[in-house]
Amino acid sequence: MIEMRYKKYYSALFTISVKVFFCFVALSFIAASPYPDRIVLTWSGDPSDSQAVTWRTDRSVQRALAQIAVAEENGHDIRPTEVEAVTTPFSSELGGEVCYHSVNFNGLLPGTTYAYRVGDGEVWTEWFHFRTASRKPEPFSFIYFGDAQTDIKTYWSRVFRQAFRGDPDAAFTLHAGDLINRAENDEQWDEWFNAPGWVNASVPVIATPGNHEYFRDRYAESDSSCLSSFWQPQFAFPQNGPEGVKESCYYIDYQGVRIISLNSNEKQEEQSQWLRDLLSHNPQKWTIITFHHPIFSPAMGRDNPELRNLWKPLFDEFKVDLVLTGHDHTYARTHSEGSAYIVSVSGPKLYDLDKQEWMHRSAEKIQLYQIIRIDSDKLAYEAYTATGRLYDKFTLEKQEGGKNLLMEAISDATMSSGSFR
């Protein structure tokens, strides 16, 4: 009996020791150092002549720098200009005391490949490349992801990497909310930044917040949720949206396309008037809108009639071309009044589908990513599974003074396997 008791004691002690060890290992990966990490490109200005970059270090780096030059065939020929970063001290429960640094490169040449690196004058990253947009509406492509949210390193990373293999020349990646599961969890943000590898440092990110980027602040007087304290320090998005939702509601014009991020979590009515003004003075040929909660919901009990009644009339009136959403952890597509509406999911948290008549294509229990290509009067859309298998495909074609013509470009035979509907 005594030996059995000791065996149980030592077994429990061993289990606790293993858990403590792995906690220390996890914290060591999350902890910042003088070497820059979580490097991400975004835009806070015109993509044709500017580029923003943000990164993280520990508090020992008080003066952060970036260097930039037109990329050369021979790296030894790079003669960079140095730019001082804006530094924001930040504290998190797991990551500790850190600094986020941000630089906005201005006065760049359109359609030009640049080399840049970030550091503190002594410790530097490797050189990364990015390419500025053209001032003209030239062809380009981008990758769209629904919710990543859970098991990001384990299961979402493969989807991102497969997508990048499918479109290595993507101009940017677009994320329709719920990038992570817990808004204030530094470990999950760490996974989200590391899952794409080096890609975020070379291919800009456009992101809109989901409900999981919001949290209840236990120190706040009201019961309202707050946007993640990580959002603004680590993403430099445009501040051209309404008051109270700047950098979560914004727009970017890219080579003939107006891309609008709406924040479907709060201040929806305030965004409506801003959206009307933005759409009524829109010189771009194409308009793409992203937000988290879908206008048409493919999951049971998750309909959003208030949001649909508030925003869809504007989408109809101004002939919005494409609406990209997430939230429902299934896949569905429909076409209404010339606009294509998509709900998708890229992470492994998957729901049951509520099959409805409005769905042109739908799927459940499958991780997906989407590649969207725009060339003059045509927009080509392709959805792929995590293994790179084509699932859905259509083309939108501009019609003179009217609604878009949607042309299905995939046969029903493609739908015959797996959990596709």
C-alpha positions in Angstrom: 0.0 0.0 0.0 2.8 2.4 0.9 4.7 1.6 -2.3 1.5 2.2 -4.3 1.0 5.5 -2.6 4.5 6.6 -3.5 4.1 5.5 -7.1 1.0 7.6 -7.4 2.8 10.6 -5.7 5.8 10.3 -8.1 3.6 9.9 -11.1 1.7 13.0 -10.2 4.9 14.9 -9.5 6.3 13.8 -12.9 3.1 14.9 -14.7 3.3 18.3 -13.1 7.0 18.7 -13.9 6.4 17.9 -17.5 3.5 20.4 -17.7 5.7 23.1 -16.0 8.6 22.3 -18.4 6.4 22.7 -21.5 4.9 26.0 -20.0 8.5 27.3 -19.8 9.2 26.2 -23.3 6.0 27.9 -24.6 6.8 31.1 -22.8 10.3 31.1 -24.2 8.9 31.1 -27.7 6.4 33.8 -26.9 8.9 36.0 -25.1 10.4 38.9 -27.1 14.2 39.5 -27.6 16.3 42.3 -29.1 15.8 40.5 -32.4 12.7 41.7 -34.3 9.8 39.2 -34.6 6.1 39.2 -35.7 7.1 41.3 -38.7 4.0 42.2 -40.8 3.4 44.5 -43.8 0.2 46.5 -43.9 -0.9 49.7 -45.5 -1.9 52.9 -43.8 -1.6 55.0 -46.9 -1.6 54.7 -50.7 -0.3 51.2 -51.8 1.3 52.7 -54.9 3.7 55.0 -53.0 3.8 53.8 -49.4 4.2 50.7 -47.3 3.8 50.2 -43.5 5.8 47.6 -41.5 5.4 46.6 -37.8 7.5 44.4 -35.6 8.1 43.4 -32.0 11.1 43.4 -29.7 11.8 43.4 -26.0 12.1 46.6 -24.0 15.9 46.8 -24.5 15.2 48.3 -27.9 14.3 51.9 -27.3 15.3 53.3 -30.7 14.2 51.0 -33.6 15.1 51.6 -37.2 14.2 50.4 -40.7 16.3 50.6 -43.9 14.9 50.6 -47.4 16.2 50.8 -51.0 15.1 49.8 -54.4 16.0 46.1 -54.7 19.2 45.3 -56.6 20.2 42.2 -58.6 23.3 42.0 -56.3 22.5 42.4 -52.6 25.9 44.1 -52.0 24.7 47.0 -54.2 21.9 47.9 -51.9 22.3 51.5 -50.6 19.5 52.0 -48.1 17.8 55.0 -46.6 17.3 54.8 -42.8 13.9 55.6 -41.2 13.3 55.9 -37.5 10.3 53.8 -36.1 7.5 54.9 -33.9 7.7 52.7 -30.7 4.8 51.7 -28.5 5.5 50.0 -25.2 3.1 47.1 -24.6 2.4 44.6 -21.8 0.7 41.2 -22.1 -0.1 38.4 -19.6 2.3 35.9 -21.3 4.6 37.9 -23.4 5.6 40.4 -20.7 7.0 43.9 -21.3 7.6 44.4 -25.0 7.7 47.1 -27.6 5.9 47.3 -31.0 7.7 49.4 -33.6 6.1 50.7 -36.8 7.4 52.5 -39.9 5.5 53.9 -42.8 7.7 54.1 -45.9 6.6 57.1 -47.9 7.5 58.6 -51.3 8.0 55.2 -53.0 7.9 54.6 -56.7 4.8 52.8 -58.1 5.2 49.3 -59.4 8.7 48.9 -57.9 10.3 46.1 -55.9 11.9 47.3 -52.7 14.3 45.7 -50.2 14.0 46.5 -46.5 15.1 45.3 -43.1 14.3 46.3 -39.5 16.5 46.4 -36.4 18.2 48.8 -34.0 21.4 49.7 -35.9 23.3 46.7 -34.6 20.9 43.9 -34.7 19.2 43.6 -38.1 16.8 41.1 -39.8 17.5 39.7 -43.2 16.5 41.8 -46.2 12.9 41.3 -47.3 11.2 42.3 -50.6 7.8 43.9 -51.3 6.4 45.5 -54.4 4.4 48.7 -54.5 1.1 48.8 -56.4 0.7 50.4 -59.8 -1.2 53.7 -60.0 -3.2 52.2 -62.9 -5.8 49.4 -62.7 -3.4 46.5 -63.7 -4.2 42.8 -63.2 -3.5 41.3 -59.7 -4.6 38.6 -57.4 -5.0 38.1 -53.6 -5.8 35.3 -51.2 -8.8 35.4 -48.9 -9.1 33.4 -45.6 -12.1 32.8 -43.4 -11.6 32.2 -39.7 -8.3 30.7 -38.6 -9.2 31.0 -34.9 -8.1 27.7 -33.2 -5.2 25.2 -33.5 -3.5 27.8 -35.6 0.0 26.4 -35.6 -1.1 22.8 -35.8 -3.8 22.9 -38.5 -4.2 26.4 -40.0 -0.5 26.9 -41.0 -0.8 24.1 -43.6 -3.8 26.0 -45.2 -1.9 29.2 -45.4 1.2 27.6 -46.9 -0.9 25.6 -49.5 -2.6 28.8 -50.5 0.7 30.6 -50.9 2.0 27.8 -53.1 -1.2 28.3 -55.2 -0.6 32.0 -55.6 3.0 33.0 -54.8 2.5 36.3 -56.6 -0.5 37.4 -54.5 -0.6 41.2 -53.9 -1.9 40.7 -50.3 -3.7 38.3 -48.0 -7.2 39.2 -46.7 -8.5 37.8 -43.4 -12.2 38.0 -42.6 -12.0 38.1 -38.8 -11.4 35.6 -35.9 -7.7 35.4 -36.7 -7.4 34.0 -33.2 -9.7 32.6 -30.5 -9.0 34.7 -27.4 -8.5 38.4 -28.1 -5.9 38.9 -25.3 -4.0 35.6 -25.6 -0.4 36.4 -26.6 0.3 32.8 -27.3 -2.4 32.6 -30.0 -1.2 35.8 -31.6 2.3 34.4 -31.6 0.9 31.3 -33.5 -0.9 33.5 -36.0 2.2 35.5 -36.8 4.4 32.4 -37.1 2.1 30.2 -39.0 2.8 32.0 -42.4 6.5 32.0 -41.8 8.3 34.8 -43.6 5.3 35.6 -45.9 3.7 38.4 -43.7 7.0 40.3 -44.0 6.8 40.3 -47.8 3.1 40.1 -48.7 0.9 42.8 -47.0 -2.0 41.8 -44.8 -5.6 43.3 -44.9 -7.7 42.1 -41.9 -11.0 42.9 -40.3 -11.8 42.0 -36.7 -14.2 39.2 -35.7 -16.0 38.7 -32.5 -13.0 36.7 -31.1 -10.9 39.8 -31.5 -13.1 41.4 -28.8 -13.0 40.8 -25.1 -14.8 41.8 -21.9 -12.6 44.3 -19.9 -13.1 43.4 -16.3 -11.9 46.9 -15.3 -14.4 48.7 -17.5 -17.5 50.2 -16.0 -19.8 49.0 -18.8 -20.5 45.5 -20.0 -19.5 46.3 -23.6 -16.7 44.4 -25.3 -13.4 46.0 -26.3 -11.3 45.4 -29.4 -8.1 43.4 -28.7 -5.4 45.6 -27.2 -3.0 43.9 -29.6 -4.9 45.1 -32.7 -3.6 48.7 -33.1 0.0 48.1 -31.9 0.6 45.2 -34.3 -1.3 46.3 -37.4 -0.9 49.7 -39.1 -4.2 50.0 -41.0 -5.6 53.3 -42.5 -7.2 55.7 -40.2 -9.8 56.8 -42.8 -12.8 55.2 -41.1 -15.4 56.6 -38.7 -14.5 57.8 -35.2 -14.4 54.9 -32.7 -13.6 52.2 -35.2 -10.6 53.6 -37.0 -8.1 50.9 -38.1 -10.9 48.3 -37.9 -13.2 50.1 -40.4 -11.2 51.5 -43.3 -10.7 51.4 -47.0 -7.7 50.8 -49.4 -7.7 51.5 -53.2 -5.5 49.0 -55.0 -5.1 49.0 -58.8 -8.7 49.8 -59.7 -10.3 48.0 -56.7 -11.7 49.7 -53.6 -11.3 47.3 -50.7 -13.4 48.1 -47.6 -13.2 46.6 -44.2 -16.3 47.1 -42.1 -16.4 46.3 -38.4 -19.5 44.1 -37.9 -19.0 43.9 -34.1 -19.9 47.5 -33.1 -21.2 50.9 -34.3 -22.8 49.3 -37.4 -25.2 52.2 -37.9 -22.4 54.8 -37.6 -20.6 53.0 -40.3 -23.6 53.0 -42.7 -23.4 56.8 -43.4 -19.6 56.6 -43.8 -20.1 53.6 -46.2 -22.7 55.5 -48.2 -20.4 58.5 -48.7 -17.5 56.2 -49.6 -19.5 54.2 -52.2 -21.1 57.3 -53.7 -17.7 58.8 -54.4 -15.9 55.7 -55.6 -13.7 56.1 -58.7 -12.7 52.5 -58.8 -14.1 49.9 -61.2 -14.4 47.1 -58.6 -15.6 47.2 -55.0 -14.9 44.4 -52.5 -16.2 44.6 -48.9 -15.1 42.4 -46.0 -16.4 42.0 -42.5 -16.9 39.1 -40.1 -20.6 38.3 -39.6 -22.2 37.2 -42.9 -25.3 38.8 -44.5 -26.5 35.3 -45.4 -25.7 32.7 -42.8 -25.1 29.0 -43.7 -25.0 27.8 -40.1 -28.1 27.0 -38.1 -29.4 29.6 -35.7 -26.8 32.2 -36.7 -28.8 34.5 -39.0 -28.0 38.3 -38.9 -31.2 40.0 -40.1 -30.4 43.4 -38.5 -27.1 43.6 -40.3 -28.6 42.4 -43.6 -31.4 45.0 -43.4 -28.8 47.7 -42.5 -26.0 47.1 -45.0 -27.4 45.1 -47.9 -29.5 47.9 -49.4 -26.3 49.9 -49.7 -24.6 47.0 -51.4 -27.5 46.8 -53.8 -27.7 50.5 -54.5 -24.1 50.9 -55.3 -23.5 47.6 -57.0 -20.9 46.2 -54.7 -19.2 43.3 -56.5 -17.9 40.9 -53.8 -18.7 40.5 -50.1 -16.2 38.3 -48.1 -17.1 37.1 -44.6 -16.4 34.4 -42.0 -17.9 33.6 -38.6 -20.0 30.5 -39.4 -17.3 27.9 -39.9 -18.8 26.5 -43.0 -18.7 27.5 -46.7 -21.5 29.0 -48.7 -21.9 31.3 -51.8 -24.8 33.1 -53.2 -25.4 35.9 -55.8 -27.9 38.7 -55.1 -28.6 41.9 -57.1 -25.3 41.4 -59.0 -23.2 41.0 -55.8 -21.5 37.7 -54.9 -21.6 36.8 -51.1 -19.1 34.4 -49.7 -18.8 32.8 -46.2 -15.7 30.7 -45.7 -13.5 29.1 -43.0 -9.8 28.3 -43.2 -9.2 26.9 -39.6 -10.1 23.5 -38.1 -13.1 24.7 -36.0 -16.0 23.5 -38.2 -19.8 23.7 -37.9 -22.7 21.8 -39.4 -24.2 23.3 -42.5 -27.8 24.4 -42.6 -28.6 23.7 -46.3 -30.8 26.5 -47.7 -32.1 27.4 -51.2 -30.0 30.6 -51.6 -26.8 28.6 -51.6 -25.3 28.2 -55.0 -22.4 26.2 -53.5 -21.8 25.1 -50.0 -19.6 22.8 -47.9 -19.1 21.7 -44.3 -16.3 20.1 -42.2 -13.6 21.3 -44.7 -10.9 23.9 -44.4 -10.7 26.2 -47.5 -8.9 29.1 -48.9 -9.8 31.4 -51.9 -7.7 32.9 -54.7 -9.3 36.0 -56.4 -7.9 37.4 -59.6 -9.0 40.8 -61.2 -8.2 41.7 -64.7 -10.0 44.7 -66.4 -13.7 43.8 -66.6 -13.4 40.3 -65.1 -13.0 38.9 -61.6 -12.1 35.3 -61.3 -12.8 33.5 -58.0 -11.5 30.0 -57.0 -12.0 28.2 -53.7 -9.6 25.3 -52.8 -9.5 22.7 -50.0 -6.6 22.5 -47.7 -5.0 19.9 -50.0 -5.2 22.2 -53.0 -8.2 20.6 -54.6 -10.5 23.0 -56.5 -13.9 23.2 -55.0 -15.7 26.3 -56.3 -15.1 28.6 -59.3 -16.9 31.4 -60.9 -16.3 34.6 -62.9 -17.9 38.0 -62.5 -18.0 40.1 -65.7 -18.8 43.8 -65.7 -21.9 44.8 -67.8 -22.4 48.3 -69.2 -24.5 50.2 -66.7 -26.0 47.0 -65.2 -25.5 44.1 -62.8 -22.5 41.8 -63.1 -22.8 38.7 -65.1 -21.9 35.7 -63.0 -20.6 32.7 -64.9 -20.3 29.4 -63.1 -17.0 27.7 -64.0 -17.1 24.4 -62.3 -19.1 21.2 -63.0 -21.4 19.3 -60.6 -19.0 16.4 -60.9 -16.5 18.3 -58.8 -19.0 18.4 -56.0 -19.6 14.7 -55.8 -17.1 13.7 -53.1 -16.3 14.5 -49.4 -18.6 16.8 -47.5 -19.4 19.1 -50.3 -23.0 20.0 -50.9 
